[in-house]
Amino acid sequence: MTLWNGVLPFYPQPRHAAGFSVLLLIVILVFLALAASFLLILPGIRGHSRWFWLVRVLLSLFIGAEIVAVHFSAEWFVGRVNTNTSYKAFSAARVTARVGLLVGLEGINITLTGTPVHQLNETIDYNEQFTWRLKENYAAEYANALEKGLPNPVLYLAEKFTPSSPCGLYHQYHLAGHYASATLWVAFCFWLLSNVLLSTPAPLYGGLALLTTGAFALFGIFALASISSVPLCPLRLGSAVLTAQYGAAFWVTLATGILCLFLGGAVVSLHYVRPSALRTLLDQSAKDCSQAKGGSPLILGNPLHEQAALPDLKFITTNL
């Protein structure tokens, strides 16, 4: 390590990517593999039902992938600001940088990028992650950050989320993220159940499962939205104030919940208004629909029966 004005500014540990994780990449690759596998067998489906199955399967995979992927995304709340701030403790040197704060369900990610990147004979480009998931100690991670000698903006934002901070951000975001994560996992279970029930002769229950999926996804959104009504401590970085807004993960989850409610409501409505159209839409044969309505029975003719017909008895005589 090198010294900079008596401070240890560098550290050998690898940095974490902001807003992205290995688990998120694994989830995306798994669902992409499922989608690619379906596209390989798609040419084997004949007729217009091929496009119906294409939309149905890809839409279902999107819903499932989104519900799982947002657990590992750090873009539920996002805040970025350009400021001129102090760089290191016990030093009057200041830097012009862009500071970013990304809050997820399992922790926060803080970024610090110099503008320009090279200032004070250093490369100012930091990505630091602090987690509060189960079996993780946020306070211990913050203590390790102090020992590393991270820049002041990173330590300032990380300190605001410690359990002992008077701002109370840790308890608000930790509890909200915990309940949102739990409700989203329940939504994922009902998504699996809806795929099974929609392939049965009783699609009504699949529609109800989709409605429940959307409801639990929106419950998770409401759990996080409740934080915005609580006044937070101002996050002052030099001459600027950082304000967090709803991020991409929040809006995508909200759209997915509304989509599930729309699809589930459409299935339930068609079940009561036009059940035959629903069965045809779900790739049920028209013949099954007509029989379900009580139509005329299907009469089959056997040509062998005509060939082996019995002779007319009135032309048969018997000589005794």
Secondary structure by P-SEA (a helix, b strand, c coil): ccccccccccccbbbbbccccaaaaaaaaaaaaaaaaaaaacccccccaaaaaaaaaaaaaaaaaaaaaaaaccccbbbbbbbbbbcccccccccbbbbbbbbcccbbbbbbbcccccccccccbbbbbbbccccccaaaaaaaaaaacccaaaaaaaaaaccccccaaaaaaaaaaaaaaaaaaaaaaaaaaaaaaaacccaaaaaaaaaaaaaaaaaaaaaaaaaaaccccccccccbbbbbcccaaaaaaaaaaaaaaaaaaaaaaaaaccaaaaaaaacccaaaaaaaaccbbbbbbbaaaaaacccccccccccc
